[in-house]
């Protein structure tokens, strides 16, 4: 088996190191010894987008915010499901992740960042969410390992009362909020409901028909 090769590293705002690794045609983004994402397993990241788009089926001129660029699986799935009238904004906090997408992982991203419907903001998604009310038809959140498995300190603000209220305010009436997690979290489900969302929990495989089972919340305003 081929060894892993380190292609790049970057520090987050709190000093945590992210590493981009490659083995043959496989890529992995790691934080410490933990794998945040791997290019072989994209099923649940794609579902984050397809579930949101299904909840908005038939709606024109969709404005979607994706928190976290990752390896682009959620973005590509959204673009496949949305029509030409849609506009998708990706908020990615770490500049190097965007650089990797346009550099060593360009083949993985398959040109999706050049799609005219897409804009990328190197910014905290929480700041984008709080910047305007009633602005988004969909907000998709995949910036961590989940509400109780946070890789970056400070991301808890997105998952608790103040953050959920800001998301509710940022969505248009009938807007959809989907959240990815590596694990179920009944307490987060309860917080979503208290924030005013109608909530569905959707267990989803990491791979197409295999891999770990992740959790996606579909929350409607």
Order of alpha helices (4+ residues) and beta strands (2+ residues): beta-beta-beta-beta-alpha-beta-alpha-beta-alpha-alpha-beta-alpha-beta-alpha-alpha-beta-alpha-beta-beta
